[in-house]
């Protein structure tokens, strides 16, 4: 029995990859995601207590995700399982994920240009459709553009500070980035609250709220992503050579910045 354990241990050290242990979180996360989709449909169709069940589904999914990510952080930071080979695989996975997100937004831009370049006769053959009062692109949209561009500078500042070993500068840069992300979300919510049209107002309303709304959701996710990185930075989880968790968040944030530039130019400025 002892020899079998020794051979098993020696076999496990012959490669640099991380063979993850059995975890219950993928199963529970799938169940919570299914419950979230189901209760979201019930809520949108005005079922009794629909919002209550939808909210509990969101909280359950967040709880499971937090526990899952806690285990991943332990594996990377305290157990040393994220070797260079593992980090290389994680980087490729993150790049592929961002590419899939690009394709996701590409569908919205396709719908926008398809509808705006050749407006259908059902909407009067003009774009924006008659009766739609569009936003002034040089007010809140332009301010949000400046906010996201500035946040791209601050997250890059934080990244270079981590690589250079300047802890205090990294903390300041990352804290500013999180604050700018929260500010962007607040301004977009303010813009939605004072909009003169809704998602039900034809093709323009549908495309506008789907594209900008999903981008706002990505900003919210990116802000949470960077907030977790801020917590990890405060607790000395990142070193000058081992900080892929932050790099992944920075890549995602730059992707969000670039998508917003396309949204501002096409939907807010050219489309208005």
C-alpha positions in Angstrom: 0.0 0.0 0.0 2.9 2.3 0.8 4.6 1.6 -2.5 1.4 2.4 -4.3 1.1 5.7 -2.6 4.7 6.6 -3.4 4.3 5.6 -7.1 1.1 7.7 -7.3 2.9 10.7 -5.8 5.9 10.4 -8.1 3.6 10.0 -11.1 1.7 13.2 -10.2 4.9 15.3 -10.2 6.0 14.2 -13.7 4.0 16.9 -15.4 3.5 20.7 -14.7 -0.3 20.6 -15.1 -3.0 20.8 -12.4 -5.3 17.9 -12.2 -8.2 19.5 -10.3 -9.8 17.6 -7.5 -13.5 16.6 -7.3 -15.6 19.7 -6.7 -19.4 20.1 -6.2 -19.5 23.7 -7.4 -19.9 23.1 -11.2 -23.0 21.0 -10.5 -24.5 23.5 -8.1 -23.7 26.4 -10.3 -25.5 24.7 -13.2 -28.5 24.1 -11.1 -28.6 27.7 -9.9 -28.1 29.0 -13.5 -31.1 26.9 -14.6 -33.2 28.2 -11.8 -32.1 31.7 -12.6 -33.2 31.4 -16.2 -36.5 29.7 -15.3 -37.4 32.3 -12.6 -36.3 35.1 -14.9 -38.9 33.9 -17.4 -41.5 33.7 -14.7 -40.7 37.2 -13.5 -40.9 38.7 -17.0 -44.3 37.0 -17.5 -45.6 38.4 -14.2 -46.0 35.2 -12.2 -46.9 35.5 -8.6 -43.8 36.1 -6.5 -41.8 36.0 -9.7 -39.3 38.7 -8.6 -38.8 37.0 -5.2 -37.8 33.7 -6.7 -35.7 35.5 -9.3 -33.8 37.4 -6.6 -33.2 34.2 -4.6 -31.8 32.5 -7.8 -29.4 35.4 -8.3 -28.2 35.2 -4.7 -27.8 31.4 -4.8 -25.7 31.6 -8.0 -23.5 34.4 -6.5 -23.0 32.3 -3.3 -21.9 29.2 -5.3 -19.7 31.2 -7.6 -18.0 32.9 -4.6 -17.3 29.5 -3.1 -16.0 28.1 -6.4 -13.7 31.1 -7.0 -12.5 30.8 -3.4 -11.2 27.3 -4.1 -9.6 28.5 -7.4 -7.8 31.3 -5.5 -6.6 28.8 -2.9 -5.2 26.5 -5.6 -3.4 29.4 -7.3 -2.2 31.4 -4.3 -1.6 29.0 -1.4 -1.2 25.5 -3.0 0.9 26.6 -5.9 -1.0 24.6 -8.5 -1.0 27.3 -11.2 2.4 26.7 -12.7 3.6 28.4 -15.9 2.0 25.7 -18.0 -1.3 26.1 -16.2 -1.1 29.9 -16.6 -0.5 29.5 -20.3 -3.7 27.4 -20.6 -5.6 30.0 -18.5 -4.4 32.8 -20.8 -5.5 30.9 -23.9 -8.9 30.2 -22.3 -9.4 33.9 -21.4 -8.5 35.0 -24.9 -11.0 32.5 -26.4 -13.6 33.8 -24.0 -13.0 37.4 -25.0 -13.2 36.3 -28.7 -16.6 34.7 -28.0 -17.7 38.0 -26.4 -16.6 39.9 -29.5 -18.8 37.6 -31.6 -21.7 38.2 -29.1 -21.5 42.0 -29.6 -20.9 41.6 -33.4 -24.5 40.2 -33.6 -25.8 43.4 -32.1 -23.8 45.7 -34.4 -24.9 43.6 -37.4 -28.6 44.1 -36.4 -28.0 47.8 -35.9 -26.3 48.4 -39.3 -28.8 46.1 -41.1 -31.7 48.2 -39.8 -30.1 51.6 -40.0 -28.4 51.5 -43.5 -31.5 50.3 -45.2 -34.5 51.3 -43.0 -37.6 49.2 -43.6 -40.7 50.9 -45.0 -42.6 49.8 -41.8 -40.5 52.4 -39.8 -40.9 55.1 -42.5 -37.7 54.4 -44.4 -35.8 56.7 -42.1 -33.3 56.2 -39.2 -33.8 56.9 -36.4 -37.5 56.0 -36.8 -40.1 58.7 -36.6 -41.1 59.5 -33.0 -37.8 58.4 -31.4 -36.0 61.2 -29.6 -32.4 60.0 -29.4 -29.8 60.9 -26.8 -27.4 63.8 -27.4 -24.1 61.9 -27.8 -22.1 64.8 -26.4 -23.7 64.7 -22.9 -23.8 61.6 -20.8 -22.5 59.2 -23.6 -19.4 61.4 -24.2 -18.8 61.7 -20.4 -19.1 57.9 -20.1 -16.6 57.6 -23.0 -14.1 59.7 -21.1 -14.7 57.7 -17.9 -14.0 54.4 -19.6 -10.9 55.7 -21.4 -9.6 57.1 -18.1 -10.3 53.7 -16.4 -8.3 52.0 -19.2 -5.3 54.3 -18.2 -5.7 53.6 -14.5 -5.9 49.8 -14.9 -2.8 49.9 -17.1 -1.1 52.0 -14.4 -2.1 49.4 -11.8 -0.8 46.6 -14.0 2.6 48.2 -14.5 2.8 49.0 -10.8 2.3 45.3 -9.9 4.9 44.2 -12.4 7.3 46.7 -11.1 6.6 45.9 -7.4 5.1 49.3 -6.5 2.3 48.1 -4.2 0.9 51.4 -3.1 0.7 52.7 -6.7 -1.0 49.4 -7.8 -3.6 49.8 -5.0 -4.3 53.5 -6.0 -4.6 52.6 -9.7 -6.9 49.7 -9.1 -9.1 51.6 -6.6 -9.5 54.4 -9.1 -10.5 51.9 -11.8 -13.2 50.3 -9.6 -14.5 53.8 -8.8 -14.7 54.8 -12.4 -16.6 51.6 -13.2 -19.1 52.4 -10.5 -19.5 55.9 -11.8 -20.1 54.7 -15.4 -22.8 52.3 -14.2 -24.5 55.1 -12.2 -24.5 57.5 -15.2 -25.9 54.8 -17.5 -28.7 54.0 -15.0 -29.4 57.8 -14.9 -29.5 57.9 -18.7 -32.0 55.0 -18.9 -34.2 56.5 -16.2 -34.6 59.7 -18.3 -34.9 58.1 -21.7 -37.8 59.0 -23.9 -38.2 55.5 -25.3 -38.1 52.0 -24.0 -37.0 48.6 -25.3 -40.6 48.0 -26.6 -40.4 51.0 -29.0 -39.6 49.2 -32.2 -36.4 48.1 -33.7 -34.4 51.2 -32.5 -35.4 50.7 -28.8 -34.7 46.9 -29.0 -31.2 47.4 -30.5 -30.3 50.3 -28.3 -31.1 48.7 -25.0 -29.8 45.2 -26.0 -26.5 46.6 -27.1 -25.9 49.2 -24.4 -27.6 47.2 -21.7 -25.4 44.1 -22.3 -22.4 46.4 -22.4 -23.5 47.9 -19.1 -23.8 44.4 -17.7 -20.3 43.6 -18.8 -19.1 46.8 -17.1 -20.8 45.6 -13.9 -19.2 42.2 -14.2 -15.8 43.8 -14.9 -16.2 46.1 -11.9 -16.8 43.1 -9.7 -13.9 41.3 -11.3 -11.6 44.2 -10.5 -13.0 44.5 -7.0 -12.1 40.9 -6.3 -8.6 41.7 -7.6 -8.4 44.7 -5.3 -9.2 42.5 -2.4 -6.6 40.0 -3.4 -4.0 42.8 -4.0 -4.7 44.1 -0.4 -4.1 40.6 0.9 -0.8 40.1 -0.9 -2.1 37.4 -3.4 -0.2 39.0 -6.4 3.5 39.0 -7.0 5.5 40.5 -9.8 5.6 37.2 -11.7 2.4 35.6 -10.5 -0.7 37.8 -11.1 -2.7 36.3 -13.9 -6.0 36.9 -12.0 -5.4 40.6 -12.4 -4.2 40.3 -16.0 -7.4 38.5 -16.9 -9.4 41.3 -15.3 -7.4 43.9 -17.1 -7.8 42.2 -20.5 -11.6 42.0 -19.9 -11.7 45.7 -18.9 -9.9 46.8 -22.1 -12.3 44.7 -24.1 -15.2 46.5 -22.4 -13.5 49.9 -23.3 -13.1 49.0 -26.9 -16.7 47.8 -27.3 -18.0 51.1 -25.8 -16.0 53.1 -28.3 -17.8 51.2 -31.1 -21.1 51.7 -29.4 -20.5 55.4 -28.9 -19.4 56.1 -32.5 -22.1 53.9 -34.2 -25.2 54.0 -32.1 -24.9 57.3 -30.2 -23.1 59.5 -32.7 -23.6 58.1 -36.2 -26.9 56.5 -35.5 -28.5 59.6 -34.1 
